[in-house]
């Protein structure tokens, strides 16, 4: 800690307090997490060790994706924070995982049914929930407990069966609870102000079978991202005023945008993006 100068308190969670700090030697601004130890003799809590492990193997994690854990820098870079509920993941072997991953409102249905083996689809479901929340200005599936969470999902997407979701009967908790049969609600009614392209992309994220959810690489090339309104350049992003005035002044005149410019000259060529996209 002597290498850092504390600049202020950022926030507090269930397992610790996060501080904004500066590395004294390099001047780099960082976030430091102070973890509470109830008993010194108990050592470092498992939650903290799991978070450190997740950070060390960041390429192979199911993340705890939710709006509060997504940070956007002044240059438009999206950064994922808080790995307290993340898990180190591998496609190899028969290792079983905890189904208590991700914050409840963004937890995939297979996890709610107690799945102990799962894949990157749990992250894609969470991305869909976040996307829907951005479209609707409110969470899609808010609940107070796991059973209610499953009810919220089934109420919107309809009651699943083996035809819709062939793997459902293999899930550990499938036979522990039954739900009344109900049809799905059209997502156009759930996000009424969204464009047809946005609704289509949302539908492709919120799919019961994990393998049928749209992959990250394919999602980035979806027509939604190539229709107006187009993605903003980072110089157009609103920047918090506290300590950011100089950054805003530096960025505001770097790029010029013309409203009357033909759309085909403004969109990014999908072929240029695809070569930089990681395929799951």
C-alpha positions as CSV (number, residue, x, y, z in Angstrom):
1,X,0.0,0.0,0.0
2,X,2.9,2.3,0.5
3,X,3.3,2.4,-3.3
4,X,0.0,4.1,-3.7
5,X,-1.6,7.4,-2.7
6,X,-5.4,7.1,-1.9
7,X,-7.4,9.7,-3.9
8,X,-10.9,8.8,-2.6
9,X,-13.5,6.2,-2.1
10,X,-15.3,4.8,-5.2
11,X,-17.8,2.4,-3.7
12,X,-18.6,-0.4,-1.3
13,X,-19.8,-3.9,-1.9
14,X,-20.6,-7.0,0.1
15,X,-17.0,-8.1,0.3
16,X,-15.0,-5.0,0.4
17,X,-14.4,-1.3,-0.3
18,X,-13.0,0.1,-3.6
19,X,-10.7,3.1,-3.5
20,X,-9.3,5.3,-6.3
21,X,-5.6,5.6,-5.9
22,X,-2.4,6.7,-7.8
23,X,0.7,4.7,-8.1
24,X,3.3,7.1,-6.6
25,X,6.2,6.0,-8.9
26,X,4.4,5.9,-12.3
27,X,1.5,8.2,-11.7
28,X,-1.0,5.6,-13.0
29,X,-4.5,5.8,-11.6
30,X,-5.8,2.5,-10.3
31,X,-8.6,1.0,-8.3
32,X,-7.7,-0.7,-5.0
33,X,-10.1,-3.1,-3.3
34,X,-9.9,-3.5,0.5
35,X,-11.2,-6.8,1.6
36,X,-12.6,-7.2,5.1
37,X,-11.1,-10.0,7.2
38,X,-13.4,-11.1,10.0
39,X,-10.8,-13.2,11.7
40,X,-7.1,-12.8,10.8
41,X,-6.5,-16.5,11.5
42,X,-9.0,-17.5,8.9
43,X,-6.8,-16.0,6.1
44,X,-8.0,-14.4,2.9
45,X,-11.7,-15.1,2.2
46,X,-12.5,-17.5,-0.6
47,X,-14.4,-14.8,-2.4
48,X,-11.3,-12.7,-2.7
49,X,-9.1,-15.6,-3.8
50,X,-11.7,-16.5,-6.5
51,X,-11.7,-12.9,-7.7
52,X,-7.8,-12.9,-8.0
53,X,-7.8,-16.2,-9.8
54,X,-10.5,-14.9,-12.2
55,X,-8.3,-11.8,-13.0
56,X,-5.3,-14.0,-13.6
57,X,-7.2,-16.1,-16.1
58,X,-9.4,-13.4,-17.5
59,X,-9.6,-15.0,-21.0
60,X,-11.5,-18.0,-19.7
61,X,-14.1,-16.6,-17.3
62,X,-17.8,-16.5,-17.1
63,X,-18.1,-12.9,-15.9
64,X,-20.6,-11.2,-13.6
65,X,-22.0,-9.0,-16.3
66,X,-24.4,-6.3,-15.3
67,X,-24.6,-2.5,-16.0
68,X,-23.0,-1.7,-12.7
69,X,-19.9,-3.7,-13.6
70,X,-19.4,-2.1,-17.1
71,X,-17.2,0.9,-17.1
72,X,-16.7,3.2,-20.1
73,X,-13.5,5.3,-20.2
74,X,-13.3,8.8,-21.5
75,X,-11.8,7.3,-24.7
76,X,-14.8,5.0,-25.2
77,X,-13.1,1.8,-24.0
78,X,-15.5,-0.6,-22.3
79,X,-14.0,-2.3,-19.2
80,X,-15.4,-5.1,-17.1
81,X,-15.1,-4.7,-13.4
82,X,-15.8,-6.7,-10.2
83,X,-14.9,-10.4,-10.5
84,X,-16.3,-11.5,-7.2
85,X,-19.0,-13.7,-8.8
86,X,-16.9,-14.7,-11.9
87,X,-15.6,-18.2,-12.3
88,X,-12.5,-19.6,-14.1
89,X,-13.9,-21.7,-17.0
90,X,-12.5,-24.4,-19.2
91,X,-14.2,-26.5,-22.0
92,X,-12.0,-29.4,-21.2
93,X,-12.7,-32.2,-18.7
94,X,-15.7,-33.0,-16.6
95,X,-15.2,-30.4,-13.9
96,X,-18.5,-29.2,-12.3
97,X,-19.0,-25.5,-11.6
98,X,-21.2,-23.6,-9.1
99,X,-24.5,-22.4,-10.6
100,X,-24.3,-19.3,-8.3
101,X,-22.5,-17.2,-10.8
102,X,-23.6,-13.8,-12.1
103,X,-26.0,-11.4,-10.4
104,X,-29.5,-12.9,-10.2
105,X,-31.2,-10.5,-12.7
106,X,-28.7,-11.4,-15.4
107,X,-28.4,-15.1,-14.6
108,X,-29.0,-17.5,-17.5
109,X,-32.0,-19.9,-17.1
110,X,-29.7,-23.0,-17.1
111,X,-28.1,-21.6,-14.0
112,X,-31.5,-21.0,-12.4
113,X,-32.2,-24.6,-13.1
114,X,-29.1,-25.6,-11.2
115,X,-26.7,-26.4,-14.1
116,X,-23.3,-27.4,-12.9
117,X,-21.8,-27.6,-16.4
118,X,-22.2,-24.7,-18.8
119,X,-20.5,-22.6,-21.4
120,X,-20.0,-19.0,-22.6
121,X,-23.7,-18.8,-23.3
122,X,-24.2,-17.7,-19.7
123,X,-22.3,-14.5,-20.6
124,X,-24.3,-14.0,-23.8
125,X,-27.6,-14.3,-21.9
126,X,-26.3,-11.6,-19.5
127,X,-25.4,-9.4,-22.5
128,X,-28.9,-9.8,-23.8
129,X,-30.3,-8.7,-20.4
130,X,-28.1,-5.7,-20.3
131,X,-29.0,-4.8,-23.9
132,X,-32.7,-5.1,-23.2
133,X,-32.2,-2.9,-20.1
134,X,-30.6,-0.2,-22.2
135,X,-33.4,-0.3,-24.7
136,X,-36.1,-0.2,-22.0
137,X,-34.5,1.9,-19.3
138,X,-35.3,-0.7,-16.7
139,X,-34.2,-4.3,-16.0
140,X,-36.0,-7.0,-18.0
141,X,-36.1,-9.6,-15.2
142,X,-36.0,-8.0,-11.7
143,X,-36.7,-10.4,-8.8
144,X,-36.1,-11.0,-5.1
145,X,-35.1,-14.7,-5.2
146,X,-34.1,-17.5,-7.6
147,X,-37.6,-19.0,-8.0
148,X,-39.1,-15.6,-8.7
149,X,-36.2,-14.9,-11.2
150,X,-37.1,-18.0,-13.1
151,X,-40.8,-17.0,-13.1
152,X,-39.9,-13.6,-14.5
153,X,-38.0,-15.2,-17.4
154,X,-40.7,-17.8,-18.1
155,X,-43.4,-15.1,-18.0
156,X,-41.7,-13.3,-20.9
157,X,-40.1,-16.1,-23.0
158,X,-42.9,-18.6,-22.3
159,X,-42.7,-22.0,-20.5
160,X,-40.0,-24.1,-22.0
161,X,-40.4,-27.7,-23.0
162,X,-38.2,-30.4,-24.6
163,X,-39.1,-29.3,-28.1
164,X,-38.0,-25.7,-27.4
165,X,-35.1,-26.7,-25.1
166,X,-34.1,-30.3,-25.5
167,X,-31.5,-30.2,-22.7
168,X,-33.9,-28.9,-20.0
169,X,-34.8,-32.3,-18.6
170,X,-31.1,-33.0,-17.8
171,X,-30.8,-29.9,-15.6
172,X,-30.5,-30.8,-11.8
173,X,-33.5,-28.7,-10.6
174,X,-35.8,-29.3,-13.5
175,X,-38.1,-31.8,-11.6
176,X,-38.0,-29.8,-8.4
177,X,-40.5,-27.2,-9.5
178,X,-43.2,-26.9,-12.1
179,X,-44.7,-23.8,-13.7
180,X,-48.0,-23.0,-15.2
181,X,-47.9,-23.2,-19.0
182,X,-47.9,-19.8,-20.6
183,X,-47.0,-18.5,-24.1
184,X,-44.2,-16.1,-24.7
185,X,-44.8,-12.3,-24.8
186,X,-43.6,-10.7,-28.0
187,X,-40.4,-8.8,-27.2
188,X,-41.8,-5.9,-29.3
189,X,-44.2,-5.4,-26.3
190,X,-41.4,-5.6,-23.8
191,X,-39.2,-3.0,-25.5
192,X,-41.8,-1.0,-27.4
193,X,-39.5,1.9,-28.3
194,X,-36.8,-0.3,-29.8
195,X,-36.1,-0.6,-33.6
196,X,-36.9,-3.8,-35.4
197,X,-33.1,-4.5,-35.7
198,X,-32.7,-4.0,-31.9
199,X,-35.6,-6.4,-31.2
200,X,-34.1,-9.0,-33.5
201,X,-30.7,-8.8,-31.8
202,X,-32.4,-9.1,-28.4
203,X,-34.3,-12.1,-29.5
204,X,-31.1,-13.8,-30.6
205,X,-29.5,-13.3,-27.2
206,X,-32.5,-14.4,-25.1
207,X,-32.8,-18.0,-26.2
208,X,-33.3,-20.9,-23.8
209,X,-30.7,-23.3,-25.3
210,X,-27.3,-21.9,-24.6
211,X,-25.8,-23.2,-27.9
212,X,-28.4,-21.3,-30.0
213,X,-27.7,-17.9,-28.5
214,X,-26.0,-15.6,-30.9
215,X,-22.2,-15.6,-30.5
216,X,-20.2,-12.5,-29.7
217,X,-18.5,-12.3,-33.1
218,X,-21.8,-12.7,-35.0
219,X,-23.6,-10.2,-32.7
220,X,-21.0,-7.5,-33.5
221,X,-21.9,-7.8,-37.2
222,X,-25.6,-7.7,-36.7
223,X,-27.5,-5.1,-38.8
224,X,-28.4,-3.2,-35.6
225,X,-24.9,-1.8,-35.5
226,X,-25.1,-0.6,-39.1
227,X,-28.4,1.2,-38.9
228,X,-29.1,4.7,-37.7
229,X,-28.5,5.9,-35.0
230,X,-24.9,4.7,-35.6
231,X,-22.5,4.0,-32.8
232,X,-21.0,7.2,-31.4
233,X,-17.4,8.1,-31.6
234,X,-15.7,8.4,-28.2
235,X,-15.4,12.1,-28.8
236,X,-19.2,12.4,-28.8
237,X,-19.6,10.5,-25.5
238,X,-20.7,12.6,-22.5
239,X,-17.9,12.8,-20.0
240,X,-18.4,13.3,-16.2
241,X,-17.4,16.8,-15.3
242,X,-15.4,15.9,-12.1
243,X,-11.8,15.9,-13.1
244,X,-12.5,15.4,-16.8
245,X,-12.7,19.0,-18.1
246,X,-9.2,18.9,-19.7
247,X,-9.9,15.5,-21.3
248,X,-13.1,16.7,-22.8
249,X,-11.4,19.8,-24.2
250,X,-8.7,17.6,-25.7
251,X,-11.2,15.3,-27.4
252,X,-14.0,17.5,-28.6
253,X,-12.3,18.7,-31.8
254,X,-10.5,15.6,-32.9
255,X,-13.1,14.3,-35.3
256,X,-15.8,16.1,-37.4
257,X,-19.1,14.4,-38.1
258,X,-21.5,15.4,-40.9
259,X,-25.2,14.6,-40.5
260,X,-25.8,14.9,-44.2
261,X,-23.1,12.4,-45.1
262,X,-24.6,9.3,-46.9
263,X,-25.1,6.4,-44.6
264,X,-23.1,4.0,-46.7
265,X,-20.1,6.2,-46.2
266,X,-20.5,6.3,-42.4
267,X,-21.0,2.7,-41.4
268,X,-18.0,0.5,-40.7
269,X,-17.3,-2.3,-43.2
270,X,-18.1,-5.6,-41.4
271,X,-15.1,-7.3,-43.0
272,X,-12.8,-4.8,-41.2
273,X,-14.4,-5.7,-37.9
274,X,-14.6,-9.4,-38.2
275,X,-10.9,-10.0,-38.3
276,X,-10.5,-8.4,-34.9
277,X,-13.4,-10.2,-33.3
278,X,-12.8,-13.1,-31.0
279,X,-14.9,-16.1,-31.8
280,X,-16.2,-18.2,-28.9
